[in-house]
Amino acid sequence: MGRELARWNTLCVLLRHMNKILLIILAIFLPPAAVAAKSGISQQFWINLILTLLFFVPGMIHALIVVI
């Protein structure tokens, strides 16, 4: 029972890290999608969408701040 629980905890930690890595990759290529995946269609999403449409790099930086 103890080994199974340890394996399950390890798997959960690994999946959380993989999720964060995928969000970071998404924030680099599609910043509004990363913000929407992290916080939903909220004020942060609209701010990021405007930043990305005006200038891509500020939108990417904002997405990385929200995701991390």
ZIUR-V660463 format. One line per field, one symbol per residue. ss: DSSP state (~ for helix, > for strand, _ for the rest). burial: # if it has 16 or more other ideal C-beta (glycine too) atoms within 10 Angstrom, else .. Layout:
BEGIN
ss = ???
burial = ???
END
This chain:
BEGIN
ss = _~~~~~~~~~~~~~~~~~~~~~~~~~~~~_~~~~~~~~~___~~~~~~~~~~~~_~~~~~~~~~~~~_
burial = ......................#..##..#########.....##..##.##......##.###.##.
END
